[in-house]
C-alpha cells in the first residue's frame, strides 16, 4: 500500500482507519481530517462495511492532537488557514458522533486534544492501562475544542472542570469514570480484538474483552475537586484549592496559576456554558467562535512558542494575572460569528443524555 498519513484498509466487514504519522505521534493535519471524512462517507453506504475502527500507528498513542505548525504560523501572522481546518475537523467530530454504523476507537497510549475529538465521540471507546488522555490547551493559551467542552461539562461533579483548567492527562480508569471512554481493555489483547472485528459484531467483540477498570485516582479526589471547583470565578477556585490542605490540591492551584489567565478564564466560562447546551453540535458551534477569537490572542502564539518552539517553558502571558483579564475579552470570545457561524445542527429527534 502507498505510504500515506492515513491508511485506509478493509479486512472482512471492518473498515480500518490508521493515523500514520508515528514520528509526530500521529498529530492531525488538514489532509488527514479530509481523508478520514471521505472514508466515513464511502463506508456509510457500503453494505460490506459493518464496523469502522480508528487507531494510531506506532507504540506511543492514538494521536497527540492537531498539527500545531500551521496554527502557530496563523497566530503569528494573522493568517486564516486554521479556520478551515477547524471547520472541517469539527464537522468530522460531529460526523463520528452521529455515524450510523459502530465506530470503535483505540484510545491506547497518548490521546490529546484533536485525538480526543476523533475518538471520544465514537460509539465504542476503548482505553487501556497505557492510556493517557487530556485536553492540554490552557497550557498554550488556547481553550478545549473538538467537542471537548461538551465532554468535560458532562463529566461527574467537577472532574471535567478540573481536567479542563489544568490540562492534565488522565488514566484509562479516570476516562471511564468521566465518560470519555466506554470500555477498559488490557492492551495485550488489542491485536486479537481487532482481528475479531473483521468477522463479528462490534458490541459483542468489545464486550467480550472489556474488563472492570481499576479504581480511578481522580474519582478518589472528588472530595476536594467538587468543593474547590464549584465556582464560576477562577480566583475563587484557586483560593479554595489552596485552602484544602491536601498536597494534590495545592499542586493543582500552582498548576492552574501558571497557565494563561485568559485561556483559563475563558475555558471556565466555556465549560459552564456547555452545561446548558443540549447537543455536541451546539458545543462545536460555540467552540469555533472561541477558537477563532483565541487565534488572535497574544497568549496563543506565546504559549506555542514557549512549549513547542523555543521550549523555554517560560511563557509571558498578556495579561499576566487573572484579575486583569477583561470581561470584554471573555464575553467577546462567545460572540456570534454572523455569516461565519459553523451552524452544525443536531437531528430534530435527538435525545441527549446529560
URLIN-V240605 format. One record per residue. N is the residue number from 1. RES is the residue in one letter. PHI is phi in degrees with one decimal (none if undefined). Layout:
N:RES:PHI, N:RES:PHI
This chain:
1:X:none, 2:X:-59.4, 3:X:-72.6, 4:X:-133.2, 5:X:-79.6, 6:X:-132.1, 7:X:-85.9, 8:X:-110.2, 9:X:-123.7, 10:X:-124.3, 11:X:-142.7, 12:X:62.5, 13:X:-89.1, 14:X:-103.0, 15:X:-99.5, 16:X:-116.7, 17:X:-108.5, 18:X:-116.3, 19:X:-67.6, 20:X:-124.8, 21:X:-128.3, 22:X:-58.8, 23:X:-67.9, 24:X:-103.9, 25:X:52.2, 26:X:58.8, 27:X:-59.2, 28:X:-81.3, 29:X:-116.4, 30:X:-62.5, 31:X:-60.9, 32:X:-65.8, 33:X:-59.5, 34:X:-67.0, 35:X:-64.8, 36:X:-60.2, 37:X:-64.2, 38:X:-64.1, 39:X:-63.3, 40:X:-64.1, 41:X:-61.5, 42:X:-64.3, 43:X:-79.3, 44:X:-59.6, 45:X:-103.1, 46:X:-92.5, 47:X:-66.7, 48:X:-80.1, 49:X:-102.9, 50:X:-97.7, 51:X:-139.5, 52:X:-111.8, 53:X:-120.0, 54:X:-119.2, 55:X:-142.1, 56:X:-120.5, 57:X:-75.7, 58:X:86.9, 59:X:-103.9, 60:X:-90.5, 61:X:158.2, 62:X:-68.5, 63:X:-169.8, 64:X:-91.4, 65:X:113.6, 66:X:-77.9, 67:X:-69.4, 68:X:-83.9, 69:X:-61.0, 70:X:-69.2, 71:X:-67.0, 72:X:-61.1, 73:X:-61.9, 74:X:-62.3, 75:X:-62.9, 76:X:-81.2, 77:X:-108.7, 78:X:82.0, 79:X:-70.5, 80:X:-132.6, 81:X:-66.5, 82:X:-64.0, 83:X:-60.9, 84:X:-68.9, 85:X:-58.4, 86:X:-64.0, 87:X:-58.6, 88:X:-69.0, 89:X:-65.4, 90:X:-68.5, 91:X:-61.3, 92:X:-63.9, 93:X:-57.2, 94:X:-66.4, 95:X:-62.6, 96:X:-60.6, 97:X:-62.7, 98:X:-100.7, 99:X:-60.2, 100:X:-76.9, 101:X:-112.6, 102:X:-60.4, 103:X:-116.9, 104:X:-102.3, 105:X:-119.9, 106:X:-95.7, 107:X:-88.8, 108:X:-91.9, 109:X:76.5, 110:X:-81.5, 111:X:-137.5, 112:X:-126.3, 113:X:47.6, 114:X:-57.7, 115:X:-65.2, 116:X:-64.5, 117:X:-63.4, 118:X:-96.2, 119:X:-126.5, 120:X:-78.9, 121:X:-100.1, 122:X:-78.3, 123:X:-75.8, 124:X:-127.6, 125:X:-115.0, 126:X:-99.1, 127:X:-117.1, 128:X:-134.6, 129:X:-67.7, 130:X:-96.3, 131:X:-67.7, 132:X:-136.3, 133:X:-117.0, 134:X:-165.1, 135:X:-119.9, 136:X:-88.3, 137:X:-60.8, 138:X:-62.2, 139:X:-72.8, 140:X:-117.1, 141:X:75.3, 142:X:-122.7, 143:X:-129.4, 144:X:-52.3, 145:X:-135.1, 146:X:48.2, 147:X:81.5, 148:X:-63.5, 149:X:-65.1, 150:X:-68.2, 151:X:-63.2, 152:X:-68.2, 153:X:-66.5, 154:X:-90.4, 155:X:-65.1, 156:X:-59.1, 157:X:54.7, 158:X:-110.1, 159:X:-61.2, 160:X:-68.3, 161:X:-63.2, 162:X:-58.3, 163:X:-65.1, 164:X:-69.4, 165:X:-75.3, 166:X:-81.5, 167:X:71.6, 168:X:-71.9, 169:X:-81.0, 170:X:-116.4, 171:X:-82.6, 172:X:-61.0, 173:X:-63.6, 174:X:-62.4, 175:X:-62.6, 176:X:-63.2, 177:X:-61.9, 178:X:-78.9, 179:X:85.9, 180:X:-77.8, 181:X:-137.3, 182:X:-111.7, 183:X:-139.6, 184:X:-106.1, 185:X:-134.7, 186:X:-69.2, 187:X:-59.3, 188:X:-65.5, 189:X:-97.0, 190:X:-58.1, 191:X:-58.8, 192:X:-67.6, 193:X:-59.2, 194:X:-61.8, 195:X:-61.9, 196:X:-72.3, 197:X:-64.5, 198:X:-74.2, 199:X:-127.1, 200:X:-125.7, 201:X:-59.6, 202:X:-59.0, 203:X:-63.6, 204:X:-70.1, 205:X:-67.7, 206:X:-64.7, 207:X:-62.9, 208:X:-63.5, 209:X:-95.9, 210:X:-65.3, 211:X:-124.8, 212:X:-72.3, 213:X:-69.3, 214:X:-61.0, 215:X:-64.3, 216:X:-80.2, 217:X:-66.3, 218:X:-65.6, 219:X:-63.7, 220:X:-67.6, 221:X:-94.2, 222:X:-62.4, 223:X:-61.2, 224:X:-102.7, 225:X:-63.9, 226:X:-63.4, 227:X:-72.2, 228:X:-68.8, 229:X:-91.7, 230:X:-80.3, 231:X:-150.3, 232:X:-99.5, 233:X:-120.1, 234:X:-61.8, 235:X:-60.5, 236:X:-66.1, 237:X:-60.5, 238:X:-62.9, 239:X:-63.5, 240:X:-66.8, 241:X:-61.6, 242:X:-69.5, 243:X:-95.5, 244:X:-61.8, 245:X:92.1, 246:X:-100.5, 247:X:-57.1, 248:X:-65.7, 249:X:-67.7, 250:X:-62.4, 251:X:-64.5, 252:X:-66.0, 253:X:-59.7, 254:X:-66.5, 255:X:-60.0, 256:X:-64.7, 257:X:-61.7, 258:X:-85.7, 259:X:-80.6, 260:X:-62.2, 261:X:-57.0, 262:X:-65.6, 263:X:-63.8, 264:X:-65.2, 265:X:-64.9, 266:X:-70.2, 267:X:-60.8, 268:X:-59.9, 269:X:-63.4, 270:X:-65.9, 271:X:-65.8, 272:X:-66.7, 273:X:-66.7, 274:X:-64.2, 275:X:-62.1, 276:X:-91.6, 277:X:-84.5, 278:X:-107.5, 279:X:-155.3, 280:X:-59.8, 281:X:-60.0, 282:X:-62.6, 283:X:-66.3, 284:X:-65.0, 285:X:-59.3, 286:X:-65.6, 287:X:-65.6, 288:X:-64.9, 289:X:-57.3, 290:X:-68.0, 291:X:-60.4, 292:X:-67.2, 293:X:-71.3, 294:X:-64.0, 295:X:-57.0, 296:X:-97.4, 297:X:-69.1, 298:X:-61.5, 299:X:-66.9, 300:X:-67.0, 301:X:-62.3, 302:X:-66.7, 303:X:-65.0, 304:X:-65.2, 305:X:-57.1, 306:X:-69.6, 307:X:-91.0, 308:X:-122.9, 309:X:-101.1, 310:X:-76.2, 311:X:58.4, 312:X:-85.4, 313:X:55.0, 314:X:-133.6, 315:X:-68.8, 316:X:-105.8, 317:X:-74.2, 318:X:-130.8, 319:X:-75.0, 320:X:-90.2, 321:X:-126.9, 322:X:-66.1, 323:X:-63.4, 324:X:-93.4, 325:X:-72.4, 326:X:-73.1, 327:X:-59.4, 328:X:-63.3, 329:X:-65.5, 330:X:-67.1, 331:X:-62.3, 332:X:-64.9, 333:X:-63.9, 334:X:-103.5, 335:X:-65.7, 336:X:-58.0, 337:X:-90.9, 338:X:63.6, 339:X:-65.7, 340:X:-91.3, 341:X:-58.5, 342:X:-67.1, 343:X:59.8, 344:X:-72.0, 345:X:-132.8, 346:X:-76.1, 347:X:-55.5, 348:X:-60.6, 349:X:-95.6, 350:X:-64.1, 351:X:-119.9, 352:X:-103.9, 353:X:-91.3, 354:X:-84.5
